Structure formats: structure tokens, C-alpha cells
Amino acid sequence: MSRTVFCEYLKKDAEGLDFQLYPGELGKRIFDNISKEAWTLWQKKQIMLINEKKLNMMNVEHRQFLEGAMQDFLFAGKDIEVEGYVPLKSK
């Protein structure tokens, strides 16, 4: 049985995550307030950031940058711009 949360990103009730995916207090906040749909959107953006900025997840500064971007995206409503990325235009 799935759980429902009020998603801070989508601003509506949606299916919640199955378990806490991120450690600590931030992970609990994500688990309690972010939906599966919003988390999936973040994961796509995260992959783009890692690839385009050539982030190394062994580097503490790179992980801190990514965590800040995640908080901005999920909780502050900031769209994360990826330099050089141009979305495909639909026909």
C-alpha cells in the first residue's frame, strides 16, 4: 500500500517515497514532503548536473554543491539551469 504526502515541489497530494533515500534530517524532510514524481524529476536533473559539470561524487565540495542544488530544486522551487543544455523543441 502506497503512502500519500503533500508534495512541496508539486504543491499537491501525491504518492510518497517507499523509504528514506537520503541520510539525516534532510533525508527525513524529503521522505516526509517529496513525492515519487518530484524525486524522479530531481534524479533526471541531478544526472544532467553530474555529467555536464563533471562532478566527482568522491569530492566533498561536489557533493555539497549537488545537495544545495537538490534543496533549491525540491524545496525552494528554483529551476536548476544546466549550461549548454537546450531542450528539444516539440513539433
Secondary structure, 3 states (H helix, E strand, C coil): CCCEEEECCCCEEEEECCCCCCCHHHHHHHHHHCEHHHHHHHHHHHHHHHHHCCCCCCCHHHHHHHHHHHHHHHHCCCCCCCCCCCCCCCC
